[in-house]
């Protein structure tokens, strides 16, 4: 009790000032309607700012979950789009069978289907970069499945799987190789990464007869087992004829920042097994 009295004695001047200040503010606030309105508006602004800060903080910690939900939604929409695209192509020959078919069964029969996955780890500063996904064999993932960003840009392809996880070789890997072309043109070239900028790849062996300009969109050609035709890769930053004046060497600025990705979509090609088995059989016969 003695200590409390001593403490109050030391700070009584401050306490008295606070009390007088509070009384003065209260008197000022109620002196006119204008003052009341101004103080209420200022208080509302302060409270609103605090509440907005709290909301933004909560929203920040839920972004991961929201991204996963959005990626899952994109996968569902891509699956349905693949189904309806094939349905439109076959409608003239077998419209009755499609109309009677259960929608989910029809989606499962589409050539391409999509599996959402979250990136749990990745490398970007090596010459041969990979990323690990939280989807594996138990989720339907297999080797050589294509990986694209949620907005449909090429990322890489699966090179290894466990039951629960998979590893993707990304575009930012000097051993990565695929085929690409200028959108709207039929000539295609080989796309690879030099190991320099994480935002650019190179395309070589593109015919000098190709119709190409700076800014043109580069897409997958469909000549690779990994990627369907039309997957966006990037945009032409520069190009020039090679030393033999026979092909173009093209620098492509990637359409996605792979270093900032959190989620991807894996593309399952239902015909991949049949194509691989057939090609293996033919190669065996030739050898």
Helices and strands as residue ranges (DSSP letters): H 2-29, H 33-100, H 103-108, E 112-122, E 128-133, G 137-139, E 146-149, E 154-161, E 166-173, E 178-182, E 188-192, E 200-207, E 217-220, E 232-241, E 247-254, G 258-260, E 263-269, H 272-286
